[in-house]
């Protein structure tokens, strides 16, 4: 584990997050699954990390009801509402600061809403490339540079970052997905907030 990940893990733990550090994606998947109790329903936020880990297939194979708008047949608002009411919410973070803050940017707000005021247990899986040396400004720069362009391109959005790979908020129109920004410095009262940091690069 590099020094930056170790520092972030220590800061997150000091702030009340339940932190695990693992070396590989396989270990991250196993750890996440071990934290989800039999019979629990699972809400999932839009996340390439969760998809790449194969957690959806593993959860469904274990008999869990999974609410994920990428895969569920129901209308998105129905899925989002059920995901928010699930026993556990599974997602990633767009960035983690050295000081132990989770930073996220959302287009519809369902993911950040569920992570902040949703299930009593939240599990986030974060690849090492998302940990930034600086604070909030560095975290936002990282998201707009590394995460937004591939996400916008994947979704077929008509945004500057999808076309050029660079953010230009001044001319970003209705397809803009940078609409809600959240900074989580500590778990909410009564919330179990798990952060699994992975030494490998996973997701955007």
FIKOLZA-1660 file (N, C-alpha, C; in steps of 0.1 Angstrom, whole numbers, plus 5000, padded with zeros to 4 digits):
% residues 204
   i   px   py   pz ch aa at
   1 5008 4988 5000  A  X  N
   1 5000 5000 5000  A  X CA
   1 5009 5012 5000  A  X  C
   2 5006 5022 4991  A  X  N
   2 5014 5034 4991  A  X CA
   2 5010 5043 5002  A  X  C
   3 5019 5053 5004  A  X  N
   3 5017 5062 5015  A  X CA
   3 5005 5071 5015  A  X  C
   4 5000 5074 5003  A  X  N
   4 4988 5082 5001  A  X CA
   4 4976 5074 5005  A  X  C
   5 4975 5062 5001  A  X  N
   5 4964 5054 5005  A  X CA
   5 4963 5051 5020  A  X  C
   6 4975 5049 5025  A  X  N
   6 4976 5047 5040  A  X CA
   6 4971 5059 5047  A  X  C
   7 4975 5071 5043  A  X  N
   7 4971 5083 5049  A  X CA
   7 4956 5085 5048  A  X  C
   8 4951 5083 5037  A  X  N
   8 4936 5084 5035  A  X CA
   8 4929 5074 5043  A  X  C
   9 4933 5062 5044  A  X  N
   9 4927 5052 5052  A  X CA
   9 4927 5056 5067  A  X  C
  10 4938 5061 5072  A  X  N
  10 4939 5065 5086  A  X CA
  10 4930 5077 5088  A  X  C
  11 4929 5086 5079  A  X  N
  11 4920 5098 5081  A  X CA
  11 4906 5094 5081  A  X  C
  12 4902 5085 5071  A  X  N
  12 4888 5081 5071  A  X CA
  12 4884 5073 5084  A  X  C
  13 4893 5065 5088  A  X  N
  13 4890 5057 5101  A  X CA
  13 4889 5067 5113  A  X  C
  14 4897 5077 5113  A  X  N
  14 4897 5087 5124  A  X CA
  14 4883 5094 5124  A  X  C
  15 4877 5096 5112  A  X  N
  15 4865 5103 5111  A  X CA
  15 4853 5094 5113  A  X  C
  16 4855 5081 5116  A  X  N
  16 4843 5073 5119  A  X CA
  16 4839 5063 5108  A  X  C
  17 4846 5064 5097  A  X  N
  17 4843 5054 5086  A  X CA
  17 4849 5040 5090  A  X  C
  18 4842 5030 5085  A  X  N
  18 4847 5016 5087  A  X CA
  18 4856 5013 5075  A  X  C
  19 4869 5012 5076  A  X  N
  19 4878 5012 5065  A  X CA
  19 4885 4998 5064  A  X  C
  20 4885 4994 5051  A  X  N
  20 4893 4982 5048  A  X CA
  20 4902 4985 5036  A  X  C
  21 4914 4980 5037  A  X  N
  21 4923 4982 5025  A  X CA
  21 4926 4968 5020  A  X  C
  22 4925 4967 5007  A  X  N
  22 4928 4954 5000  A  X CA
  22 4937 4956 4988  A  X  C
  23 4943 4945 4984  A  X  N
  23 4953 4947 4973  A  X CA
  23 4947 4946 4959  A  X  C
  24 4937 4937 4957  A  X  N
  24 4931 4934 4944  A  X CA
  24 4916 4936 4943  A  X  C
  25 4912 4936 4931  A  X  N
  25 4897 4937 4928  A  X CA
  25 4890 4925 4934  A  X  C
  26 4896 4913 4932  A  X  N
  26 4890 4901 4937  A  X CA
  26 4888 4902 4953  A  X  C
  27 4898 4907 4959  A  X  N
  27 4897 4909 4974  A  X CA
  27 4886 4919 4977  A  X  C
  28 4885 4929 4969  A  X  N
  28 4875 4940 4972  A  X CA
  28 4861 4934 4970  A  X  C
  29 4859 4926 4960  A  X  N
  29 4846 4919 4958  A  X CA
  29 4842 4910 4969  A  X  C
  30 4852 4902 4974  A  X  N
  30 4850 4893 4985  A  X CA
  30 4846 4900 4998  A  X  C
  31 4854 4911 5000  A  X  N
  31 4851 4919 5012  A  X CA
  31 4837 4925 5012  A  X  C
  32 4833 4931 5001  A  X  N
  32 4820 4937 5000  A  X CA
  32 4809 4927 5002  A  X  C
  33 4811 4915 4996  A  X  N
  33 4800 4905 4997  A  X CA
  33 4800 4900 5011  A  X  C
  34 4811 4899 5018  A  X  N
  34 4811 4894 5032  A  X CA
  34 4804 4904 5042  A  X  C
  35 4802 4916 5038  A  X  N
  35 4796 4926 5046  A  X CA
  35 4781 4927 5044  A  X  C
  36 4776 4920 5034  A  X  N
  36 4761 4921 5031  A  X CA
  36 4755 4908 5036  A  X  C
  37 4746 4910 5045  A  X  N
  37 4739 4899 5052  A  X CA
  37 4730 4891 5043  A  X  C
  38 4728 4878 5046  A  X  N
  38 4718 4870 5038  A  X CA
  38 4704 4876 5039  A  X  C
  39 4698 4877 5028  A  X  N
  39 4684 4882 5028  A  X CA
  39 4683 4897 5026  A  X  C
  40 4694 4905 5027  A  X  N
  40 4693 4919 5026  A  X CA
  40 4690 4923 5011  A  X  C
  41 4682 4933 5010  A  X  N
  41 4680 4940 4997  A  X CA
  41 4692 4950 4995  A  X  C
  42 4696 4951 4982  A  X  N
  42 4708 4960 4979  A  X CA
  42 4704 4970 4969  A  X  C
  43 4706 4983 4972  A  X  N
  43 4705 4994 4963  A  X CA
  43 4719 4996 4957  A  X  C
  44 4720 5000 4945  A  X  N
  44 4733 5002 4938  A  X CA
  44 4733 5015 4931  A  X  C
  45 4743 5024 4933  A  X  N
  45 4744 5036 4926  A  X CA
  45 4751 5034 4913  A  X  C
  46 4749 5042 4903  A  X  N
  46 4756 5041 4890  A  X CA
  46 4771 5041 4892  A  X  C
  47 4777 5030 4888  A  X  N
  47 4791 5028 4892  A  X CA
  47 4798 5018 4882  A  X  C
  48 4808 5023 4875  A  X  N
  48 4816 5013 4867  A  X CA
  48 4824 5004 4876  A  X  C
  49 4828 5009 4888  A  X  N
  49 4836 5001 4898  A  X CA
  49 4828 4989 4901  A  X  C
  50 4815 4991 4905  A  X  N
  50 4807 4980 4909  A  X CA
  50 4804 4970 4898  A  X  C
  51 4803 4976 4886  A  X  N
  51 4801 4967 4874  A  X CA
  51 4813 4959 4871  A  X  C
  52 4825 4965 4872  A  X  N
  52 4837 4958 4869  A  X CA
  52 4841 4947 4879  A  X  C
  53 4836 4949 4891  A  X  N
  53 4838 4939 4901  A  X CA
  53 4829 4927 4900  A  X  C
  54 4819 4928 4892  A  X  N
  54 4810 4917 4890  A  X CA
  54 4801 4915 4902  A  X  C
  55 4798 4925 4910  A  X  N
  55 4791 4924 4922  A  X CA
  55 4776 4921 4919  A  X  C
  56 4770 4927 4909  A  X  N
  56 4756 4925 4906  A  X CA
  56 4753 4910 4904  A  X  C
  57 4761 4903 4896  A  X  N
  57 4760 4889 4893  A  X CA
  57 4761 4881 4906  A  X  C
  58 4771 4884 4914  A  X  N
  58 4774 4877 4926  A  X CA
  58 4763 4879 4936  A  X  C
  59 4757 4891 4937  A  X  N
  59 4746 4893 4946  A  X CA
  59 4734 4886 4942  A  X  C
  60 4731 4886 4929  A  X  N
  60 4719 4879 4925  A  X CA
  60 4720 4864 4926  A  X  C
  61 4732 4859 4924  A  X  N
  61 4735 4845 4926  A  X CA
  61 4733 4841 4940  A  X  C
  62 4735 4850 4950  A  X  N
  62 4733 4847 4964  A  X CA
  62 4719 4849 4968  A  X  C
  63 4710 4853 4959  A  X  N
  63 4696 4855 4962  A  X CA
  63 4692 4868 4967  A  X  C
  64 4700 4878 4966  A  X  N
  64 4697 4892 4970  A  X CA
  64 4688 4899 4960  A  X  C
  65 4678 4907 4964  A  X  N
  65 4671 4916 4955  A  X CA
  65 4680 4928 4953  A  X  C
  66 4683 4931 4941  A  X  N
  66 4692 4942 4937  A  X CA
  66 4684 4953 4930  A  X  C
  67 4685 4965 4935  A  X  N
  67 4679 4976 4928  A  X CA
  67 4690 4985 4922  A  X  C
  68 4691 4984 4909  A  X  N
  68 4701 4991 4901  A  X CA
  68 4695 4996 4888  A  X  C
  69 4694 5009 4886  A  X  N
  69 4688 5014 4874  A  X CA
  69 4694 5011 4861  A  X  C
  70 4707 5006 4862  A  X  N
  70 4714 5002 4850  A  X CA
  70 4708 4988 4845  A  X  C
  71 4702 4980 4854  A  X  N
  71 4698 4967 4850  A  X CA
  71 4684 4963 4854  A  X  C
  72 4678 4970 4863  A  X  N
  72 4664 4967 4867  A  X CA
  72 4654 4971 4857  A  X  C
  73 4644 4962 4854  A  X  N
  73 4634 4965 4844  A  X CA
  73 4624 4976 4847  A  X  C
  74 4623 4980 4860  A  X  N
  74 4613 4990 4864  A  X CA
  74 4618 5004 4859  A  X  C
  75 4608 5013 4859  A  X  N
  75 4611 5027 4856  A  X CA
  75 4622 5032 4866  A  X  C
  76 4630 5041 4861  A  X  N
  76 4641 5046 4870  A  X CA
  76 4636 5052 4883  A  X  C
  77 4626 5061 4883  A  X  N
  77 4622 5066 4896  A  X CA
  77 4618 5055 4906  A  X  C
  78 4612 5045 4902  A  X  N
  78 4608 5034 4910  A  X CA
  78 4621 5027 4916  A  X  C
  79 4630 5024 4907  A  X  N
  79 4643 5018 4911  A  X CA
  79 4650 5027 4921  A  X  C
  80 4651 5040 4918  A  X  N
  80 4659 5049 4927  A  X CA
  80 4652 5049 4941  A  X  C
  81 4639 5049 4942  A  X  N
  81 4632 5050 4955  A  X CA
  81 4634 5037 4962  A  X  C
  82 4634 5025 4956  A  X  N
  82 4636 5013 4962  A  X CA
  82 4651 5011 4967  A  X  C
  83 4660 5016 4958  A  X  N
  83 4674 5016 4962  A  X CA
  83 4677 5024 4975  A  X  C
  84 4670 5035 4976  A  X  N
  84 4672 5044 4987  A  X CA
  84 4666 5037 5000  A  X  C
  85 4656 5028 4998  A  X  N
  85 4650 5021 5010  A  X CA
  85 4656 5007 5012  A  X  C
  86 4666 5003 5005  A  X  N
  86 4671 4990 5006  A  X CA
  86 4679 4988 5020  A  X  C
  87 4683 4976 5023  A  X  N
  87 4690 4974 5035  A  X CA
  87 4704 4979 5035  A  X  C
  88 4710 4979 5023  A  X  N
  88 4724 4984 5022  A  X CA
  88 4725 4991 5008  A  X  C
  89 4733 5001 5007  A  X  N
  89 4736 5008 4995  A  X CA
  89 4750 5006 4991  A  X  C
  90 4752 5002 4978  A  X  N
  90 4765 4999 4973  A  X CA
  90 4769 5009 4962  A  X  C
  91 4781 5015 4963  A  X  N
  91 4785 5025 4953  A  X CA
  91 4800 5026 4953  A  X  C
  92 4805 5036 4946  A  X  N
  92 4819 5040 4947  A  X CA
  92 4819 5055 4950  A  X  C
  93 4830 5061 4951  A  X  N
  93 4832 5075 4952  A  X CA
  93 4839 5080 4940  A  X  C
  94 4837 5093 4936  A  X  N
  94 4844 5099 4925  A  X CA
  94 4858 5102 4929  A  X  C
  95 4860 5106 4942  A  X  N
  95 4873 5109 4947  A  X CA
  95 4874 5108 4962  A  X  C
  96 4886 5106 4967  A  X  N
  96 4888 5106 4982  A  X CA
  96 4900 5114 4984  A  X  C
  97 4899 5123 4994  A  X  N
  97 4910 5132 4997  A  X CA
  97 4920 5126 5007  A  X  C
  98 4932 5130 5007  A  X  N
  98 4941 5125 5017  A  X CA
  98 4936 5128 5031  A  X  C
  99 4928 5138 5033  A  X  N
  99 4923 5142 5047  A  X CA
  99 4911 5134 5050  A  X  C
 100 4906 5125 5042  A  X  N
 100 4896 5116 5045  A  X CA
 100 4882 5121 5042  A  X  C
 101 4880 5127 5031  A  X  N
 101 4867 5132 5026  A  X CA
 101 4863 5124 5013  A  X  C
 102 4851 5120 5012  A  X  N
 102 4845 5114 5000  A  X CA
 102 4838 5125 4992  A  X  C
 103 4842 5126 4979  A  X  N
 103 4837 5137 4970  A  X CA
 103 4830 5130 4959  A  X  C
 104 4817 5134 4956  A  X  N
 104 4810 5129 4945  A  X CA
 104 4803 5139 4937  A  X  C
 105 4801 5137 4924  A  X  N
 105 4793 5146 4915  A  X CA
 105 4783 5137 4909  A  X  C
 106 4770 5142 4909  A  X  N
 106 4759 5135 4903  A  X CA
 106 4751 5144 4893  A  X  C
 107 4745 5137 4884  A  X  N
 107 4736 5143 4874  A  X CA
 107 4722 5143 4878  A  X  C
 108 4717 5132 4884  A  X  N
 108 4703 5131 4888  A  X CA
 108 4701 5132 4904  A  X  C
 109 4712 5130 4911  A  X  N
 109 4712 5131 4925  A  X CA
 109 4708 5119 4933  A  X  C
 110 4703 5108 4926  A  X  N
 110 4699 5096 4933  A  X CA
 110 4710 5090 4941  A  X  C
 111 4722 5090 4935  A  X  N
 111 4733 5083 4942  A  X CA
 111 4738 5090 4954  A  X  C
 112 4740 5103 4953  A  X  N
 112 4745 5111 4965  A  X CA
 112 4734 5111 4976  A  X  C
 113 4721 5112 4971  A  X  N
 113 4710 5112 4981  A  X CA
 113 4710 5099 4989  A  X  C
 114 4711 5088 4982  A  X  N
 114 4711 5075 4989  A  X CA
 114 4723 5073 4998  A  X  C
 115 4734 5078 4994  A  X  N
 115 4746 5077 5002  A  X CA
 115 4746 5085 5015  A  X  C
 116 4738 5096 5014  A  X  N
 116 4738 5106 5025  A  X CA
 116 4726 5103 5034  A  X  C
 117 4714 5100 5028  A  X  N
 117 4702 5098 5035  A  X CA
 117 4694 5087 5030  A  X  C
 118 4700 5075 5030  A  X  N
 118 4693 5063 5025  A  X CA
 118 4695 5052 5035  A  X  C
 119 4699 5040 5030  A  X  N
 119 4701 5028 5038  A  X CA
 119 4710 5031 5050  A  X  C
 120 4708 5024 5061  A  X  N
 120 4716 5026 5073  A  X CA
 120 4730 5021 5071  A  X  C
 121 4732 5012 5061  A  X  N
 121 4745 5008 5058  A  X CA
 121 4749 5012 5044  A  X  C
 122 4760 5018 5042  A  X  N
 122 4765 5022 5029  A  X CA
 122 4779 5016 5027  A  X  C
 123 4781 5010 5016  A  X  N
 123 4794 5004 5013  A  X CA
 123 4800 5010 5000  A  X  C
 124 4811 5016 5001  A  X  N
 124 4818 5022 4989  A  X CA
 124 4831 5015 4986  A  X  C
 125 4833 5012 4973  A  X  N
 125 4845 5005 4969  A  X CA
 125 4853 5015 4960  A  X  C
 126 4865 5018 4964  A  X  N
 126 4872 5029 4957  A  X CA
 126 4886 5024 4953  A  X  C
 127 4889 5026 4940  A  X  N
 127 4902 5023 4934  A  X CA
 127 4912 5033 4938  A  X  C
 128 4925 5029 4939  A  X  N
 128 4936 5038 4944  A  X CA
 128 4937 5051 4935  A  X  C
 129 4934 5050 4922  A  X  N
 129 4936 5062 4914  A  X CA
 129 4926 5073 4917  A  X  C
 130 4916 5071 4926  A  X  N
 130 4907 5081 4930  A  X CA
 130 4911 5089 4942  A  X  C
 131 4922 5085 4948  A  X  N
 131 4927 5091 4960  A  X CA
 131 4936 5103 4956  A  X  C
 132 4933 5115 4961  A  X  N
 132 4941 5127 4956  A  X CA
 132 4949 5133 4968  A  X  C
 133 4960 5138 4964  A  X  N
 133 4969 5144 4974  A  X CA
 133 4963 5157 4981  A  X  C
 134 4957 5165 4973  A  X  N
 134 4951 5177 4978  A  X CA
 134 4938 5176 4984  A  X  C
 135 4931 5187 4986  A  X  N
 135 4917 5187 4992  A  X CA
 135 4906 5187 4982  A  X  C
 136 4895 5194 4985  A  X  N
 136 4883 5194 4977  A  X CA
 136 4886 5199 4963  A  X  C
 137 4894 5209 4961  A  X  N
 137 4897 5214 4947  A  X CA
 137 4904 5204 4939  A  X  C
 138 4913 5197 4945  A  X  N
 138 4920 5186 4937  A  X CA
 138 4911 5175 4934  A  X  C
 139 4901 5172 4943  A  X  N
 139 4892 5161 4941  A  X CA
 139 4883 5164 4930  A  X  C
 140 4877 5176 4929  A  X  N
 140 4868 5180 4918  A  X CA
 140 4876 5180 4905  A  X  C
 141 4888 5185 4905  A  X  N
 141 4896 5185 4893  A  X CA
 141 4898 5171 4888  A  X  C
 142 4901 5162 4897  A  X  N
 142 4902 5148 4893  A  X CA
 142 4890 5142 4887  A  X  C
 143 4878 5145 4893  A  X  N
 143 4866 5140 4888  A  X CA
 143 4863 5145 4874  A  X  C
 144 4865 5158 4872  A  X  N
 144 4862 5164 4859  A  X CA
 144 4872 5160 4848  A  X  C
 145 4884 5157 4852  A  X  N
 145 4894 5153 4843  A  X CA
 145 4894 5138 4839  A  X  C
 146 4891 5130 4849  A  X  N
 146 4893 5115 4848  A  X CA
 146 4879 5108 4847  A  X  C
 147 4869 5112 4853  A  X  N
 147 4857 5105 4854  A  X CA
 147 4846 5110 4845  A  X  C
 148 4844 5123 4845  A  X  N
 148 4833 5128 4837  A  X CA
 148 4834 5126 4822  A  X  C
 149 4846 5128 4815  A  X  N
 149 4847 5126 4801  A  X CA
 149 4843 5111 4797  A  X  C
 150 4849 5101 4803  A  X  N
 150 4845 5087 4798  A  X CA
 150 4830 5084 4802  A  X  C
 151 4825 5089 4813  A  X  N
 151 4811 5087 4816  A  X CA
 151 4802 5094 4806  A  X  C
 152 4805 5106 4803  A  X  N
 152 4796 5113 4793  A  X CA
 152 4797 5107 4780  A  X  C
 153 4808 5102 4776  A  X  N
 153 4810 5095 4763  A  X CA
 153 4802 5082 4763  A  X  C
 154 4803 5075 4774  A  X  N
 154 4796 5062 4776  A  X CA
 154 4781 5064 4775  A  X  C
 155 4776 5075 4780  A  X  N
 155 4761 5077 4781  A  X CA
 155 4756 5084 4768  A  X  C
 156 4765 5088 4759  A  X  N
 156 4761 5095 4747  A  X CA
 156 4757 5109 4749  A  X  C
 157 4762 5116 4759  A  X  N
 157 4758 5129 4762  A  X CA
 157 4764 5140 4753  A  X  C
 158 4757 5150 4751  A  X  N
 158 4762 5161 4743  A  X CA
 158 4768 5172 4752  A  X  C
 159 4780 5169 4757  A  X  N
 159 4787 5178 4766  A  X CA
 159 4801 5180 4761  A  X  C
 160 4807 5192 4764  A  X  N
 160 4821 5194 4760  A  X CA
 160 4831 5183 4764  A  X  C
 161 4829 5178 4776  A  X  N
 161 4839 5167 4780  A  X CA
 161 4837 5155 4772  A  X  C
 162 4825 5152 4767  A  X  N
 162 4823 5140 4759  A  X CA
 162 4830 5141 4746  A  X  C
 163 4830 5154 4740  A  X  N
 163 4835 5156 4727  A  X CA
 163 4850 5159 4727  A  X  C
 164 4855 5166 4737  A  X  N
 164 4869 5170 4737  A  X CA
 164 4877 5164 4749  A  X  C
 165 4871 5158 4758  A  X  N
 165 4878 5153 4770  A  X CA
 165 4881 5163 4781  A  X  C
 166 4876 5175 4778  A  X  N
 166 4878 5186 4788  A  X CA
 166 4865 5193 4792  A  X  C
 167 4864 5196 4805  A  X  N
 167 4853 5203 4810  A  X CA
 167 4852 5217 4806  A  X  C
 168 4840 5222 4802  A  X  N
 168 4838 5236 4799  A  X CA
 168 4824 5239 4804  A  X  C
 169 4823 5243 4817  A  X  N
 169 4809 5245 4822  A  X CA
 169 4802 5257 4816  A  X  C
 170 4809 5266 4811  A  X  N
 170 4803 5278 4805  A  X CA
 170 4794 5275 4793  A  X  C
 171 4797 5264 4786  A  X  N
 171 4789 5260 4774  A  X CA
 171 4783 5246 4776  A  X  C
 172 4783 5241 4788  A  X  N
 172 4777 5228 4790  A  X CA
 172 4761 5230 4791  A  X  C
 173 4754 5223 4783  A  X  N
 173 4740 5225 4782  A  X CA
 173 4731 5216 4790  A  X  C
 174 4720 5212 4785  A  X  N
 174 4710 5204 4792  A  X CA
 174 4715 5190 4796  A  X  C
 175 4725 5185 4788  A  X  N
 175 4731 5172 4791  A  X CA
 175 4741 5172 4803  A  X  C
 176 4744 5183 4808  A  X  N
 176 4754 5185 4819  A  X CA
 176 4750 5175 4830  A  X  C
 177 4760 5167 4834  A  X  N
 177 4758 5157 4845  A  X CA
 177 4765 5162 4858  A  X  C
 178 4771 5174 4858  A  X  N
 178 4777 5179 4871  A  X CA
 178 4767 5188 4877  A  X  C
 179 4757 5183 4884  A  X  N
 179 4746 5191 4889  A  X CA
 179 4745 5191 4904  A  X  C
 180 4750 5181 4910  A  X  N
 180 4750 5180 4925  A  X CA
 180 4764 5175 4930  A  X  C
 181 4770 5182 4939  A  X  N
 181 4783 5179 4944  A  X CA
 181 4781 5176 4959  A  X  C
 182 4787 5165 4964  A  X  N
 182 4786 5162 4978  A  X CA
 182 4800 5160 4984  A  X  C
 183 4802 5164 4996  A  X  N
 183 4814 5161 5004  A  X CA
 183 4810 5154 5017  A  X  C
 184 4814 5142 5019  A  X  N
 184 4811 5135 5031  A  X CA
 184 4823 5134 5039  A  X  C
 185 4823 5141 5050  A  X  N
 185 4835 5141 5059  A  X CA
 185 4834 5131 5070  A  X  C
 186 4822 5127 5074  A  X  N
 186 4820 5117 5084  A  X CA
 186 4807 5110 5081  A  X  C
 187 4805 5098 5086  A  X  N
 187 4792 5091 5085  A  X CA
 187 4781 5099 5092  A  X  C
 188 4769 5099 5086  A  X  N
 188 4758 5105 5093  A  X CA
 188 4755 5098 5106  A  X  C
 189 4749 5105 5116  A  X  N
 189 4746 5098 5128  A  X CA
 189 4737 5086 5126  A  X  C
 190 4741 5075 5132  A  X  N
 190 4734 5062 5131  A  X CA
 190 4737 5055 5119  A  X  C
 191 4746 5060 5110  A  X  N
 191 4749 5053 5098  A  X CA
 191 4762 5045 5099  A  X  C
 192 4762 5033 5093  A  X  N
 192 4774 5025 5091  A  X CA
 192 4779 5028 5077  A  X  C
 193 4790 5034 5076  A  X  N
 193 4796 5038 5063  A  X CA
 193 4809 5031 5061  A  X  C
 194 4809 5021 5052  A  X  N
 194 4821 5013 5049  A  X CA
 194 4828 5018 5037  A  X  C
 195 4841 5020 5038  A  X  N
 195 4850 5023 5027  A  X CA
 195 4860 5012 5024  A  X  C
 196 4860 5006 5013  A  X  N
 196 4869 4996 5009  A  X CA
 196 4879 5003 4999  A  X  C
 197 4891 5005 5003  A  X  N
 197 4902 5010 4994  A  X CA
 197 4909 4999 4987  A  X  C
 198 4911 5000 4974  A  X  N
 198 4917 4989 4966  A  X CA
 198 4930 4995 4960  A  X  C
 199 4941 4987 4961  A  X  N
 199 4954 4992 4956  A  X CA
 199 4953 4992 4941  A  X  C
 200 4945 4984 4934  A  X  N
 200 4944 4985 4920  A  X CA
 200 4935 4996 4915  A  X  C
 201 4937 5000 4902  A  X  N
 201 4928 5010 4896  A  X CA
 201 4915 5003 4892  A  X  C
 202 4904 5008 4897  A  X  N
 202 4891 5002 4893  A  X CA
 202 4881 5014 4890  A  X  C
 203 4873 5013 4880  A  X  N
 203 4864 5023 4876  A  X CA
 203 4870 5035 4871  A  X  C
 204 4862 5046 4871  A  X  N
 204 4867 5059 4865  A  X CA
 204 4872 5068 4877  A  X  C
% end
